[in-house]
Amino acid sequence: MRRPSRPTIASKRRLMPEEARNESSDETTTGSNTLDPDVQREYRDRVIQLAFGGEPQRFEEFLRVLRDATPAGVEVILRGSAVTGQKFKTGEPFDADGPGTSDLDVTFVGGDMVMLFREFHIPGIHSVPLSEQHPFASPPLAPLRQRLSEMTNRSVNLQASISLVQHLRDVSMDQPYLLLLKQPKDEGD
């Protein structure tokens, strides 16, 4: 017996109300100062030092690969200990257990990226990360995760959220993040 095919992004998009399609926000003001250019520069410098061995060209290659894989209207952010310099729960420094032992937590915000996932914290709104703990959360993104992990010599986790979830996390939880890239919207959207 043949399994029914999974709905495509386009077919799922038609099922969602217009306002729930979570186009990426053009606003750059949040409840914290995370998007302040000086703060972003500080985070970027820390990420390059901690996760990319102080080599900006490795970081730029990482961004290029993400940019090539990210559709229009989507933001990509990095959060976690690579941004803060220490683990949230324990306060241990990034890579406390040796080089490559801390992971990178990449989140796609907006667009239809959540439609590429099949495991969620909040169905259709906030995915679990495609990670060692959830290796089948997003089969379409598995090759990207593998490539990014190989490039960085560390585990790279990929997650997706609608922009409202990211906004709420930023305002209510004040979680620092580095804005890696923001793909412009297509002219037709």
QUIHU-V873674 format. One record per run of one state. SS is the DSSP state (alpha for helix, beta for strand, coil for the rest). FROM is the first residue (numbers start at 0). LEN is the number of residues. If there is no record, write none. Layout:
ss->[SS,SS]
from->[FROM,FROM]
len->[LEN,LEN]
//
This chain:
ss->[coil,alpha,coil,alpha,coil,alpha,coil,alpha,coil,beta,coil,alpha,coil,beta,coil,beta,coil,beta,coil,alpha,coil,beta,coil,beta,coil,beta,coil,alpha,coil,beta,coil,alpha,coil,beta,coil]
from->[0,8,15,17,21,36,51,55,69,74,79,80,84,85,86,92,93,103,109,112,116,119,122,125,127,129,130,138,152,155,161,162,173,176,182]
len->[8,7,2,4,15,15,4,14,5,5,1,4,1,1,6,1,10,6,3,4,3,3,3,2,2,1,8,14,3,6,1,11,3,6,7]
//
